[in-house]
């Protein structure tokens, strides 16, 4: 999974995810968002653009749920936007669209 910082102009943060959402790759930090934006990321408003996400593994789903929980605990918010069709199908199949913030 590749995360790229796209925009921080309006006080919120926009991050684009590319490739497979599989955060447990050996060459990645324990939390890719923390690796990209620092430990205070969970106190902010973050839009995660999943338009170029090709696939999401079970560990990717676990990572999204873990991030969602940490954002709620620290007063921030994680929004999933432009979700690709393959990822959207998995999210809806698992009925996580009622838990995760989708736009």
N, C-alpha and C positions, 0 to 999 in steps of 0.2 A: 504494500500500500504506500502510495506517495501522497503526502499532504503538502499543499502549497498555500502560503498566505497570499490572498488576493487583494483585500481591501480593509482598511481600518479608519476610513475617513469620517464616518458619522458616529464614532464612539463605539460601534459594535465591530465585530471582527468577522470577516468572510474568509473561509478556508475551502479550498477545492481538493477533493479526494480523487485520485486517479488509480485505475487498475483494480485489483482485488482487495476487498476489505478483509484483510487477514492480519491483525496486529501482532500475532505471535511469531513473526519472522525473526530469525536469530539476529539479523542486522538492525533491528529496530529497537528504540528505547522502550521501556516498560509501558509507557503511555505516549503514543505518538503526538497527541495534542500538547501534553506537557513538554515534550521534547522540542516542539516547534514554537510554543508561545510562553512557556514558563509555568510555574506552579500556581500562579494567581489566575490562570485562564478560567477556572471554574467560578470565578466571581464576576465574569463578564457575560455579554450577550454574544454568542457565536452562531453564525450560520454556516453549516457544513454542506457544501454543494456536492451532491452525489451524482451529478449528470454523467460523469465519465467513470463511474464505478461499474466495473463489469460483472462483479460477483461479490457475494458476501458469505463468508464461512460462519460456522456456529460460533467460533471464537470472535468473529467480527460482530455478530449479534450481541454476544456477551459484553464486548467492549462498548458498544453503543449504549446498552442498558446501564453499564457501570458509569459511563460518562454522564448519562442523563441523571442518574442518582446523585453524583458528585456535584453537578451543576445545581440541582435543587437544594442540596445541603449547604452550599456556599453562596446562595443568593443569585446565581447566574442563570442563564437559560441556553440550552442547545436546541437549535432549530435545524431540521434536516430539510434541505430544499433541492429542487430540480432532481429528485430521486430517479435514477435510471429504472427502466422497466424490470430488468432482472432482480434488482435489489428491492424494488417496490413489491414485486410478487412475493418475495420471501417475507418481507415485513407484514404484508397483509395475510399471508398464509398462517403466520404465527400470531396474528391478531395483535401485533405490536403497534399498529396505527392508532390504537386507543390509549397507548402509553407514551409513545414517543411524540415529539412535536414535529409535525410534518407541515410543510407549506408548499 
